[in-house]
Amino acid sequence: MDKVRVVLTALIIRLLFAPFFAHIWDVNTIQVSLYYFYQHGINIYEYVYNVSMWLQTSTNLPLYYEGYAYLPHYLLMNVPLYSLYLTLGGDPLPIKNVFDPSHPLKVAFSPDVHIFLLIIKLPIILSDAIIVWLLYKINRKLAWIYALSPYSVFISAVWGMFDSLIALLLLVTILLLRDRRFFEAGIAYSLSLIKLYTAYAFPVVIAEVWRGGKAKGFIRFVLGALVAQTLTIYFFTKNPTAFLSTTLLFHGERSGGGITPLNILWLIFNIEFNVAFSKLVSAILVGVWSVITLYVVKKGVSIEKAIAISMITGLFLGKLVNEQYLLSVYPLLLIITSETHKLEKYPLIFALLNSTPIYFALPLLASFPSYQSILMLWHKIIVSEEIFFLRHVTLFIIGTLMLFRMVDLLIALLSKPRG
């Protein structure tokens, strides 16, 4: 009975927040992608690529449009939900006027936006609920921690980003590898690559497959992975250049920032320098990640700890550390260390300072008569020189603290690889 209670608690909390809040740019990316793909049959990778090429031609700068830059599975997963939303009479584009960084001042919402936000977040919220259920089977306390985690609720139900789905797929991969179900594990891990950062775990996953199943297990794993990537192969063959530019080159060419000291680059208004310096950091990261991953593989570290170590090294020592990244390994860290819940305050505070609570609450505030006044006052405050400076100093401090905390955690995990 307690298992049902904790799962329902997780669901209810997230469902209460989901219709009224969103990271406007990110949710609009999913909305626009669904609109062009489902309503007009447009290859979304070609659409994003064409906009990126237009930006580069117009500015003569290495700019990329921040559109749908993931493997196709998440988009296709949302097609039935988007279809349901349209069947209910929903506006195909309930979030409007989101074209550039100045969009918070221009964004408008149709009355259907709350239904849209609720429906489109269902896969994310269900992922959280399944994680809670799986954690309960391991430890009741862990399930409650995750269910009530402000960070988990924020990323999934408020922000609307789908890293909980990635966390679920990694957790399922581990459980399947333990059961020596290599074909199914191949499917689960391959699907986790919807966000390509899980490629950091690839060597340790393959090492575990080989240890447990040798050549036969490896073949089964690869077959499962290929089955899961059938859709990716299809979109790749439609336009290889657009697909690779959108899913790979975009990430490689991005400037550093996020919850890392490298967010200082946000104050250096020189894109060429920022990109070049970020590439240098990435090159160093690859070397560090390779050494640590090789060490983990040789030591025969447990698969959950091995994935956590490889992912932490790749994600949190890199050039770009987005606020939602921690959620992808949060359930694993809950399992292997009691300090996990102490980490979540850093990305949570960072997100609220960086984007501000008003930004996330725009769908809710839009129904207020004083919406435009609130918007103007908010914009006036955040662009003032004093607030701008204080915000970025604070973001730099939080990014530095986060880096130190993750390095400390990494050292602790490496010092007891079999613990």
Sequence and secondary structure as in RCSB ss.txt:
>XXXX:A:sequence
MDKVRVVLTALIIRLLFAPFFAHIWDVNTIQVSLYYFYQHGINIYEYVYNVSMWLQTSTNLPLYYEGYAYLPHYL
LMNVPLYSLYLTLGGDPLPIKNVFDPSHPLKVAFSPDVHIFLLIIKLPIILSDAIIVWLLYKINRKLAWIYALSP
YSVFISAVWGMFDSLIALLLLVTILLLRDRRFFEAGIAYSLSLIKLYTAYAFPVVIAEVWRGGKAKGFIRFVLGA
LVAQTLTIYFFTKNPTAFLSTTLLFHGERSGGGITPLNILWLIFNIEFNVAFSKLVSAILVGVWSVITLYVVKKG
VSIEKAIAISMITGLFLGKLVNEQYLLSVYPLLLIITSETHKLEKYPLIFALLNSTPIYFALPLLASFPSYQSIL
MLWHKIIVSEEIFFLRHVTLFIIGTLMLFRMVDLLIALLSKPRG
>XXXX:A:secstr
 HHHHHHHHHHHHHHHHTTT   HHHHHHHHHHHIIIIIH   HHHHHHHHHHHHHHHHSS     S  S THHH
HHHHHHHHHHHHTT  S  EE   STTGGGT EE TTHHHHHHHHTHHHHHHHHHHHHHHHHH HHHHHHHHH H
HHHIIIIII   HHHHHHHHHHHHHHHHTT HHHHHHHHHHHTTSGGGGGGHHHHHHHHHHHHHHHHHHHHHHHH
HHHTHHHHHHHHH HHHHHIIIIIHHHH   EESSGGGGGGG   HHHHHHHHHHHHHHHHHHHHHHHHHHHHHT
  HHHHHHHHHHHHHHSSSEE TTHHHHHHHHHHHH TTGGGTTHHHHHHHHHHT HHHHTHHHHTTSTTHHHHH
HHHHHHHHSHHHHHHHHHHHHHHHHHHHHHHHHHHHHHHHSTT 
